[in-house]
Each structure stands twice: as structure tokens, then as C-alpha cells.
């Protein structure tokens, strides 16, 4: 029996080496590839966290295959412009056709945008694969709390539909938020479908790095505790 799997990470704002934050999906893929699996990332050409904007199409970043989908720019992280950015990405993902991605055994849709869950469920039916929904930021709750939007705001109601769909239809819900299970269950997730999966530390990146080189301006004789 062949245990080698092909995994797609649909993460609209996934970065990587030479591009910028965030690195979660890149590190997942790197470690999965080292274990003998295939792993790829579907991301977009624009994020407010990127240091450099990638070009549209397929390319490899340190042995990890990315397909970057062209999306419009936006000015504020919570804005109509960002919602339009998410909507364009979701529509283009639905019609994505890239043979280099291969046939998936697992598709992981990573928030904050849950709109690509529609495409993932289409491929789940086509390829008979699993779909996981990864929650990093709880949208549209973030819009309500930070943007002061009502639960009856059309944008909130629209995104809430996709959020509930993702909780109901995904084979597993992953989250960096250990205490969010109650919210997920109230939104339709089965109580047994939750897994807490926090960010880790890539020890190979820091084992040969001294604290003084990372923080040259810190006092050298003081005992310092940091939290990140």
C-alpha cells in the first residue's frame, strides 16, 4: 500500500522565502516533502504582509511548489477592498487548472478567507479526497469585533454562510485557537472533528543563531524573557 500523499494547502495569504509572512504553510509543506509526501500551496499575488509580490502562476520556493493567483490590491486589512480581493481569489481558485498540482489526497483550506471551501468541496467530490478547514482568524467574527459590524450586516451574513458550510462539510477542523471549539460547534461542526494545531518552532532555523545576533540592541548582562 502506497502511503505517499499529495496535499494542497489553499491559503490566500501564504508567503514564503523571498516573499514574506506568513510561513505556516511553507513549513508544513517542507516537512511533509522531507517525509516523502507531495505538498503544494495555492496562494495569491497580493497580501499586506508580503515584502515582495510574487508573479502570477506556478513557481518553486525552496523546493515547495506554489501556484500564485492574481488578485487585486487593497489598502486596509479590514475593508471592502480586502473582501473584493478574497472574492476574486475564491472565484479564480474554483476554476483553477494546474496539472503540476496533481490529484489531491487532502486539501487544507486555511482562513481568514473561508470562501475557497466551495472549490475544495467540488474537488472533494471529483477526486474523492479529504478536506480540512484550518482556522487561524475567526471570520466574520473578526469583522464584527474589530470593524464594529452588526451580525446582520450583509457582508457578515455572506461570510457567515461560508463559515458554517466549512464547519459542517469539512472532514476535520484545525485551529491555532485552543478554546474556539465551542464557537465551531455552535456553527455546525461535529464535536469530534476538532484538532488544536498551534504554530511550532523550526529548530533548524535557530540552532546556530545566537540571541545577540537576533537582538543586537538588547542589554547583554540582563536576564530577559520574551513572548512571541
N, C-alpha and C positions, 0 to 999 in steps of 0.2 A: 504493500500500500504506500502510495506516494504522499508524504506529509508536507511537501513543499506547497506553500500557499502564495497566492497573488492578492495583495491588499492595496486598495485605493484609499487614500485619505483626501476627502473633499473638504478643504479648509480654505476659505476665500482669502484670508489674510495670512496664510502661512508664508514665512520668509525662509531664509537660509543663508549660507555663506556668500558674502559679497552683496547681499540684498538687505539684510537686516532682520529685525524681530518680526514674528516670533519663531522660535526654533523647535517647538514641541514636536511637530510632525516630521521635521527633518531628522531629529534624533531618534524618533520611533523607527523611521524607515532605515536609517543607518544601522541600527541594532538588529532589525529584522533581516536586512540583507546579510549582515555578518553571520546570522544563524541559518542562512541558506534559503530564505524566502525572497520573493519579489515584492517590492513595495514602492509605490509612486504617490506623488502629491499633485492634486489639481488645485491650483491657486489662481489669483488674479494679478493683473499688471499694476494695480494701484492699491496701496494701503498707507494710511497716515503714519504707520510705524516703519515703513521701508526707508532705508538710507539711499537706495538706488532702485529705480523702477526697471523691472525685467521686460524683455521684449515678448511679444505675443508668440505663442507656440511652444513646442517641446524643446527642452534642454536639460542637461545634467548638471547638478550642483554637487560636487564631491561624491560622485557615483550614485546619487539619488536622482531619478528621473522626475522632472516637473513638467506639467502642461499648464502654461500661463494663459488665462483667458483675458482678453482685452476688456477693461471696464472703465467707465468714466471717473474722473477725479471728483473729489468733494473737498470742502474746506473745513467742516467741523465734524467731529466724531459722532455727534448726535444731531442729525439734520436730515432734511428731505433729500439732500444731495447724496448722503450715505445710503439712505433707503433705496434711491434710484440705482446706485452702484450695486447694491445687493440684488435688486430685481433683475438688472441686466445680466449679472453673473449667473443667477439661477436659470434664466431662460437659455443662455448660451450653454450652460452645463447640460441641460436637458437634451440638447441636440448635438452634444459633443461626440465626435467620432475620431478616435486616435488609436490606431492599431498597435502602437508601441505600448499602450497601457495593458494590453492583453485582457483575457477573460478573468474577471474578478471572482475570488472565493469569498471575499469580505470587503464591504465598503463602509468606511467610517466617515460620517458627516459630522463636522465639527462646527459648533456655534462660534460667534454670536448669530450668524445667519443660519436659520433653520430651513430657509426656502429650498435649498437643493435636495431636501428629503424627497421631493416629488420625483426627481431624476433617479435618486438612489432606489426608490421603490419600483420604478419602471425597470431598472436593471436587475433588481432582485427577482422580479418575475421572469425576465428574459434569460438570466444566467443561473437562476436557482442558487443565488448566493445569500450570505447573511448581510444584514445591515445593522450597524451600531450607530447610536447617536451620542456624540460627545458634547457635554455642556461645560463650557468654560465661563461664559457670561450668560445669565438667565435673561433672555429677551423674550417678550417685550417688557418684562418687569423692570429692567434697567431703564427703559424709556419712561416708564411711569414714575420711578423713584428719582431719577436724575433730570428728566425732562419735564417733570410735573405734568404728565399727561393722564387724562382720565382713562379708566378701564373701558369706557365706551367711545374713546377716540377711534375713528376709522382705521388709522394706522395700527394702533394697538390691537384692535379686533382682528384685523387682517393677519398680523403676525401671530396672534394667539391661536388662530386656526391651524397654522402650520406647526406651531409648537406642540399642540395637543396631538396632531397627527403623528409627529415624530415620536412622542412618548408612547402612543398606542401601537404603532406599527413596527417600531424597531425591535430587533431581537434582543438587544441589550442597550441600556443607557449608562454611559460612563460619565463621570464628573470629577472635577477638581474640588468640588464643594461637598464636604463630607456630611453636612447637615441639610442638604437640599432635597433629600429623598421624599419628605412629606409633600413638598411642592410638586414634585414629579408625579407622585401617586395621585394627588388631587387633580392633576391634569390628564390622567388616563394611563399612567404607567403601571404595569403589573408589579406588585411589591417585590417579587423575586428577580426582577430584571435590572436591578441597580448594582453598579460596581463603582467604588471610590478609587480613582486612579490619579493621584496627585503628580505634580511635576517632580522629577528626580534631579540628580546631580550627575553630570557626565564626568566621572573622576579622572578619565584620561586627559581631560582638558585642563585640569588644575593640579595634577600630582607633581608637576615640575615647575609650578609657579609659586613664587613667594608672595606673602601678603604685602611686603614693602613695594613690590613691583606693581601690584594691583592698586595700592593706595599710597602713592609716594608722599602725599602731603599729610598723612596721619602721623601723630606723635609716635615715636619709636619706643619710648620707655613706658608707655601707659598700657594697662590691660583694657582692651576694647572688645565689646560684644556687639555684633552686628546682626541684623534681621532683614531678610530679603523676601 
